[in-house]
Amino acid sequence: MHNGIAQSHSTTAPLRPVSAIDTTSDDRLVQWIGTGNKLAMQVLFARYHVRVYRFILRSVGNAAVAEDLTSDVFLSVWRQADRFQARSTVSTWLLAIARHKAISELRRRREEQIDVSEIELEDPADDPEIACQKQDRRETVRHCLMRLSPDQREIIDLAYYHGKSVEEVAEIIGIPRNTVKTRMFRARKRLSEMLEDAGVVSAVA
Protein backbone atom coordinates (compact mmCIF):
# COMPACT_ATOMS: atom_id res chain seq x y z
CA MET A 1 0.00 0.00 0.00
CA HIS A 2 1.02 3.61 -0.44
CA ASN A 3 3.25 5.35 2.05
CA GLY A 4 3.86 2.18 4.02
CA ILE A 5 0.35 2.19 5.47
CA ALA A 6 0.30 -1.57 5.85
CA GLN A 7 3.90 -1.96 6.95
CA SER A 8 4.56 0.16 10.02
CA HIS A 9 3.10 1.11 13.39
CA SER A 10 1.83 4.51 14.51
CA THR A 11 2.80 6.26 17.70
CA THR A 12 -0.17 8.62 17.58
CA ALA A 13 -2.69 6.08 18.95
CA PRO A 14 -2.40 3.19 21.38
CA LEU A 15 -1.44 -0.06 19.68
CA ARG A 16 -2.84 -3.42 20.72
CA PRO A 17 -1.58 -6.96 20.19
CA VAL A 18 -2.49 -8.32 16.77
CA SER A 19 -4.51 -11.12 18.38
CA ALA A 20 -6.74 -8.56 20.08
CA ILE A 21 -7.08 -5.99 17.32
CA ASP A 22 -7.81 -8.65 14.74
CA THR A 23 -11.22 -9.27 16.35
CA THR A 24 -12.07 -5.59 16.70
CA SER A 25 -15.23 -4.32 14.98
CA ASP A 26 -14.93 -2.49 11.68
CA ASP A 27 -16.28 0.73 13.17
CA ARG A 28 -13.71 0.70 15.97
CA LEU A 29 -10.90 0.00 13.50
CA VAL A 30 -11.92 3.04 11.46
CA GLN A 31 -11.98 5.13 14.62
CA TRP A 32 -8.44 4.06 15.41
CA ILE A 33 -7.34 4.64 11.81
CA GLY A 34 -8.72 8.16 12.13
CA THR A 35 -6.25 8.77 14.96
CA GLY A 36 -3.33 7.50 12.89
CA ASN A 37 -3.19 3.88 14.02
CA LYS A 38 -1.46 2.03 11.21
CA LEU A 39 -1.88 -1.37 12.83
CA ALA A 40 -5.64 -0.88 12.64
CA MET A 41 -5.15 0.06 8.98
CA GLN A 42 -3.31 -3.20 8.39
CA VAL A 43 -6.15 -5.19 9.94
CA LEU A 44 -8.85 -3.42 7.91
CA PHE A 45 -6.82 -3.87 4.74
CA ALA A 46 -6.36 -7.58 5.42
CA ARG A 47 -10.07 -7.92 6.14
CA TYR A 48 -11.38 -6.24 2.99
CA HIS A 49 -8.75 -5.81 0.30
CA VAL A 50 -9.72 -8.98 -1.60
CA ARG A 51 -13.41 -8.00 -1.72
CA VAL A 52 -12.56 -4.48 -2.83
CA TYR A 53 -10.11 -5.76 -5.43
CA ARG A 54 -12.60 -8.21 -6.94
CA PHE A 55 -15.34 -5.58 -7.01
CA ILE A 56 -13.08 -3.16 -8.88
CA LEU A 57 -11.78 -5.90 -11.18
CA ARG A 58 -15.29 -6.74 -12.32
CA SER A 59 -15.72 -3.11 -13.28
CA VAL A 60 -12.38 -2.26 -14.90
CA GLY A 61 -11.43 -5.73 -16.17
CA ASN A 62 -7.70 -5.25 -15.70
CA ALA A 63 -5.84 -6.87 -12.79
CA ALA A 64 -3.00 -4.36 -12.62
CA VAL A 65 -5.37 -1.40 -12.71
CA ALA A 66 -7.59 -3.05 -10.10
CA GLU A 67 -4.60 -3.50 -7.79
CA ASP A 68 -3.66 0.16 -8.14
CA LEU A 69 -7.21 1.33 -7.53
CA THR A 70 -7.53 -0.96 -4.51
CA SER A 71 -4.48 0.69 -3.01
CA ASP A 72 -6.04 4.07 -3.78
CA VAL A 73 -9.23 3.03 -1.98
CA PHE A 74 -7.37 2.24 1.21
CA LEU A 75 -5.26 5.35 0.89
CA SER A 76 -8.53 7.30 0.80
CA VAL A 77 -9.69 5.39 3.88
CA TRP A 78 -6.47 6.35 5.65
CA ARG A 79 -7.02 10.00 4.79
CA GLN A 80 -10.79 10.13 5.43
CA ALA A 81 -11.25 7.79 8.41
CA ASP A 82 -11.55 10.64 10.89
CA ARG A 83 -14.60 11.89 8.95
CA PHE A 84 -16.41 8.54 8.86
CA GLN A 85 -19.70 8.91 10.76
CA ALA A 86 -20.91 5.28 10.65
CA ARG A 87 -24.09 6.14 8.80
CA SER A 88 -23.47 2.97 6.79
CA THR A 89 -21.43 -0.15 7.40
CA VAL A 90 -17.71 0.07 6.78
CA SER A 91 -17.94 -2.45 3.94
CA THR A 92 -20.61 -0.33 2.21
CA TRP A 93 -18.45 2.75 2.65
CA LEU A 94 -15.46 0.93 1.14
CA LEU A 95 -17.42 -0.28 -1.87
CA ALA A 96 -18.81 3.22 -2.45
CA ILE A 97 -15.25 4.57 -2.56
CA ALA A 98 -14.22 1.69 -4.81
CA ARG A 99 -17.13 2.31 -7.17
CA HIS A 100 -16.26 5.99 -7.48
CA LYS A 101 -12.65 5.16 -8.36
CA ALA A 102 -13.67 2.46 -10.84
CA ILE A 103 -16.09 4.81 -12.60
CA SER A 104 -13.41 7.48 -12.82
CA GLU A 105 -11.04 4.94 -14.38
CA LEU A 106 -13.63 3.76 -16.89
CA ARG A 107 -14.35 7.33 -17.92
CA ARG A 108 -10.68 7.70 -18.79
CA ARG A 109 -10.79 4.70 -21.09
CA ARG A 110 -14.47 4.23 -21.95
CA GLU A 111 -13.64 2.92 -25.44
CA GLU A 112 -11.77 -0.10 -24.07
CA GLN A 113 -13.56 -3.43 -23.77
CA ILE A 114 -13.82 -4.94 -20.26
CA ASP A 115 -11.80 -8.12 -19.81
CA VAL A 116 -13.19 -10.45 -17.15
CA SER A 117 -10.75 -13.31 -17.65
CA GLU A 118 -9.25 -12.95 -14.18
CA ILE A 119 -12.40 -12.54 -12.11
CA GLU A 120 -12.16 -15.86 -10.26
CA LEU A 121 -9.35 -18.12 -9.12
CA GLU A 122 -9.28 -21.90 -9.42
CA ASP A 123 -9.66 -24.07 -6.34
CA PRO A 124 -6.43 -26.11 -6.07
CA ALA A 125 -8.40 -28.91 -4.40
CA ASP A 126 -10.37 -29.62 -7.59
CA ASP A 127 -9.32 -32.50 -9.83
CA PRO A 128 -8.82 -31.65 -13.53
CA GLU A 129 -12.31 -32.80 -14.59
CA ILE A 130 -14.13 -30.81 -11.91
CA ALA A 131 -11.92 -27.79 -12.53
CA CYS A 132 -12.73 -27.96 -16.23
CA GLN A 133 -16.47 -28.18 -15.54
CA LYS A 134 -16.32 -25.23 -13.16
CA GLN A 135 -14.30 -23.23 -15.66
CA ASP A 136 -16.82 -23.90 -18.43
CA ARG A 137 -19.70 -22.87 -16.17
CA ARG A 138 -17.89 -19.71 -15.03
CA GLU A 139 -17.16 -18.74 -18.61
CA THR A 140 -20.84 -19.12 -19.48
CA VAL A 141 -21.94 -17.08 -16.45
CA ARG A 142 -19.36 -14.38 -17.23
CA HIS A 143 -20.51 -14.20 -20.81
CA CYS A 144 -24.12 -13.81 -19.71
CA LEU A 145 -23.21 -11.21 -17.10
CA MET A 146 -21.37 -9.13 -19.65
CA ARG A 147 -24.47 -9.13 -21.85
CA LEU A 148 -26.41 -7.32 -19.13
CA SER A 149 -26.46 -3.55 -19.17
CA PRO A 150 -23.76 -1.93 -17.01
CA ASP A 151 -26.42 -0.81 -14.51
CA GLN A 152 -27.90 -4.29 -14.22
CA ARG A 153 -24.48 -5.93 -13.97
CA GLU A 154 -23.52 -3.60 -11.15
CA ILE A 155 -26.69 -4.49 -9.21
CA ILE A 156 -26.03 -8.23 -9.56
CA ASP A 157 -22.41 -7.77 -8.52
CA LEU A 158 -23.26 -5.87 -5.34
CA ALA A 159 -26.24 -8.01 -4.37
CA TYR A 160 -24.87 -11.49 -5.07
CA TYR A 161 -21.08 -11.24 -4.98
CA HIS A 162 -21.00 -8.84 -2.05
CA GLY A 163 -24.27 -9.73 -0.31
CA LYS A 164 -25.48 -6.14 -0.08
CA SER A 165 -29.08 -5.35 0.80
CA VAL A 166 -31.33 -3.17 -1.33
CA GLU A 167 -30.72 -0.27 1.06
CA GLU A 168 -26.94 -0.71 0.90
CA VAL A 169 -26.93 -0.99 -2.90
CA ALA A 170 -29.00 2.19 -3.09
CA GLU A 171 -26.48 3.97 -0.86
CA ILE A 172 -23.44 2.75 -2.78
CA ILE A 173 -24.83 3.66 -6.20
CA GLY A 174 -26.73 6.73 -5.08
CA ILE A 175 -30.17 5.84 -6.44
CA PRO A 176 -33.60 5.30 -4.82
CA ARG A 177 -34.47 1.92 -3.31
CA ASN A 178 -37.31 1.39 -5.78
CA THR A 179 -34.91 1.91 -8.67
CA VAL A 180 -32.61 -0.72 -7.20
CA LYS A 181 -35.52 -3.15 -6.91
CA THR A 182 -36.57 -2.52 -10.50
CA ARG A 183 -33.08 -2.98 -11.88
CA MET A 184 -32.54 -6.09 -9.77
CA PHE A 185 -35.81 -7.65 -10.96
CA ARG A 186 -34.98 -6.99 -14.60
CA ALA A 187 -31.36 -8.11 -14.19
CA ARG A 188 -32.37 -11.37 -12.50
CA LYS A 189 -35.02 -12.10 -15.11
CA ARG A 190 -32.67 -11.39 -18.02
CA LEU A 191 -29.78 -13.32 -16.49
CA SER A 192 -31.98 -16.29 -15.66
CA GLU A 193 -33.25 -16.39 -19.23
CA MET A 194 -29.74 -16.29 -20.66
CA LEU A 195 -28.45 -18.96 -18.29
CA GLU A 196 -31.41 -21.18 -19.05
CA ASP A 197 -30.80 -20.78 -22.78
CA ALA A 198 -27.15 -21.70 -22.16
CA GLY A 199 -28.09 -24.80 -20.19
CA VAL A 200 -26.83 -23.47 -16.87
CA VAL A 201 -29.01 -23.53 -13.76
CA SER A 202 -29.49 -19.92 -12.68
CA ALA A 203 -27.62 -18.92 -9.51
CA VAL A 204 -29.83 -15.87 -9.00
CA ALA A 205 -33.31 -17.28 -9.40
BELLIN-V926611 format. One record per residue. N is the residue number from 1. D_CENTER is the distance of its C-alpha to the mean C-alpha in whole Angstrom. Layout:
BEGIN
((N;D_CENTER) (N;D_CENTER))
END
This chain:
BEGIN
((1;17) (2;19) (3;23) (4;22) (5;20) (6;19) (7;23) (8;25) (9;26) (10;27) (11;31) (12;30) (13;29) (14;30) (15;28) (16;28) (17;28) (18;25) (19;26) (20;26) (21;23) (22;21) (23;21) (24;21) (25;19) (26;16) (27;18) (28;21) (29;19) (30;18) (31;22) (32;23) (33;20) (34;22) (35;25) (36;25) (37;24) (38;22) (39;22) (40;20) (41;18) (42;18) (43;17) (44;14) (45;13) (46;14) (47;12) (48;8) (49;8) (50;8) (51;4) (52;4) (53;6) (54;5) (55;3) (56;6) (57;8) (58;8) (59;9) (60;12) (61;13) (62;14) (63;13) (64;15) (65;14) (66;10) (67;12) (68;14) (69;11) (70;9) (71;13) (72;13) (73;11) (74;12) (75;16) (76;15) (77;15) (78;18) (79;20) (80;19) (81;19) (82;22) (83;21) (84;19) (85;21) (86;19) (87;19) (88;16) (89;14) (90;12) (91;9) (92;9) (93;11) (94;8) (95;6) (96;9) (97;10) (98;7) (99;8) (100;12) (101;12) (102;10) (103;13) (104;16) (105;15) (106;16) (107;19) (108;20) (109;20) (110;20) (111;23) (112;21) (113;20) (114;16) (115;17) (116;14) (117;17) (118;14) (119;11) (120;13) (121;15) (122;19) (123;20) (124;23) (125;25) (126;25) (127;29) (128;29) (129;30) (130;27) (131;24) (132;26) (133;26) (134;22) (135;21) (136;24) (137;22) (138;18) (139;20) (140;21) (141;18) (142;16) (143;20) (144;20) (145;16) (146;17) (147;20) (148;19) (149;19) (150;16) (151;16) (152;16) (153;13) (154;11) (155;12) (156;12) (157;8) (158;8) (159;11) (160;11) (161;8) (162;7) (163;10) (164;11) (165;14) (166;16) (167;17) (168;13) (169;12) (170;15) (171;14) (172;11) (173;13) (174;16) (175;18) (176;21) (177;20) (178;23) (179;21) (180;18) (181;20) (182;22) (183;19) (184;18) (185;21) (186;22) (187;19) (188;20) (189;23) (190;23) (191;20) (192;23) (193;26) (194;24) (195;24) (196;27) (197;29) (198;27) (199;28) (200;25) (201;25) (202;22) (203;19) (204;18) (205;22))
END
